[in-house]
Amino acid sequence: MEIVDTSLISHQALWVTFVVTVLLGGVMQLTSFCTMGAIADLFVMSNLSRLRQWSLAIGIAILGVMLLSSFGLIDVSKSIYTSSKFMYLSILVGSTLFGLGMVLASGCGSKTLVRIGGGNLKSLIVFLVLGLVAYMTLRGFLAVIRINMLDTFFITLNSNQDLPSIVSAQFGSSRSSAHLLVGLILGGAFVLFALLDKTFLTFKNLLAGFGVGFAICAIWWVSGYLAFVAEDPNTLEEVFLATNSGKMESLSFVAPYAYSLDWLMFYSDTSKVLTIGVVAVLGMVCGSAIVALITKTFRWETFHNAEDTANHLMGGALMGFGGITALGCTIGQGLSGISTLAVGSFLALPGFFLGAYLGLRYLQMRLAPNPCA
């Protein structure tokens, strides 16, 4: 029997993840890819360019995962997004709070890392607060609130909650055929929404959409194929190496914040090891910093006043709690989750939009002149 070197496989997965996320961080810095910015552009200026970037990334991710699944390279049923337990209230509440928080904090989890790489000290504070609150929501007193109040509302489906599984169960077709059909329809629709606008067809926009979409697919391949061991020599069971959840993962930037802080604080504890999520956090910052330095856009930035500080602190806290509760952020649920065609991920989308809209309205009211002054 061939001996499986799990340590070597883990190291390979981590290095590939680092390279992919360095490139991704650079792409996001260069193209200004930002989910919060896309929603703000829509509501404030009726500009759809960055929303089309996001739509193109979603479409590419859906089509890419469909192909990876069709060729048997990954099994999306083994991700955290596609379980049969549909926690609708947690997803709605969490995504709404996350959307509100990302507006107050000037960006979502991925944008925070990009801004840190560009010299933004405000985002460094957001990173610390988000990671701390995320950890409390995972395992601390906020976890008790989340589990006992929100997670008790759920529906257990007869199949996994991804659309191909639901379609195949309803119509008696094979799941692979359903995945091809649904993936082509939805993935194609997202891509067409972006590409049918001729003004969108610029190098910057295409690089953002294709770059982010391919990065999501690449990390699915890393965790679901490269780091997958069908029979762990220690347990004789299948295992996804270098993941915190023990399942197949792609990019998400809430829980990895918590695990990054945990790894840094307890580095001497040999049980604390690097994972795909932790390495992705580092890669994003490095990639952004490299591009910022090359393009001479790196500059130190800090808080303007006490209200600006309070907004960012509250925003980081809301994203930490909301992202864990919703099972992901605008990258985790909004891209990685949707690429698996999970119903919960599609439910998170209106929550992100609603929360961001409320945040934008709040900031607009704060900036409006006071007629009684």
Stockholm file with secondary structure:
# STOCKHOLM 1.0

chainA/1-373         MEIVDTSLISHQALWVTFVVTVLLGGVMQLTSFCTMGAIADLFVMSNLSRLRQWSLAIGIAILGVMLLSSFGLIDVSKSIYTSSKFMYLSILVGSTLFGLGMVLASGCGSKTLVRIGGGNLKSLIVFLVLGLVAYMTLRGFLAVIRINMLDTFFITLNSNQDLPSIVSAQFGSSRSSAHLLVGLILGGAFVLFALLDKTFLTFKNLLAGFGVGFAICAIWWVSGYLAFVAEDPNTLEEVFLATNSGKMESLSFVAPYAYSLDWLMFYSDTSKVLTIGVVAVLGMVCGSAIVALITKTFRWETFHNAEDTANHLMGGALMGFGGITALGCTIGQGLSGISTLAVGSFLALPGFFLGAYLGLRYLQMRLAPNPCA
#=GR chainA/1-373 SS CCCCCHHHHHHHHHHHHHHHHHHHHHHHHHHTCCHHHHHHIIIIICCCHHHHHHHHHHHHHHHHHHHHHHTTSCCGGGBTTSCSEECHHHHHHHHHHHHHHHHHTTSCHHHHHHHHHTTBHHHHHHHHHHHHHHHHHHHSHHHHHIIIIITTCCEECSSCSBHHHHHHHHHCCCHHHHHHHHHHHHHHHHHHHHHTCGGGCSHHHHHHHHHHHHHHHHHHHIIIIITEESSCTTTSSCEETTCSSSSBCCCCSSHHHHHHHHHHHTTTSTTCCCCHHHHHHHHHHHHHHHHHHHTTCCCCBCCCSHHHHHHHHHHHHHHHHHHHHTTSCTTIIIIIIHHTTBHHHHHHHHHHHHHHHHHHHHHHHHHSCCTTC
#=GC SS_cons         CCCCCHHHHHHHHHHHHHHHHHHHHHHHHHHTCCHHHHHHIIIIICCCHHHHHHHHHHHHHHHHHHHHHHTTSCCGGGBTTSCSEECHHHHHHHHHHHHHHHHHTTSCHHHHHHHHHTTBHHHHHHHHHHHHHHHHHHHSHHHHHIIIIITTCCEECSSCSBHHHHHHHHHCCCHHHHHHHHHHHHHHHHHHHHHTCGGGCSHHHHHHHHHHHHHHHHHHHIIIIITEESSCTTTSSCEETTCSSSSBCCCCSSHHHHHHHHHHHTTTSTTCCCCHHHHHHHHHHHHHHHHHHHTTCCCCBCCCSHHHHHHHHHHHHHHHHHHHHTTSCTTIIIIIIHHTTBHHHHHHHHHHHHHHHHHHHHHHHHHSCCTTC
//
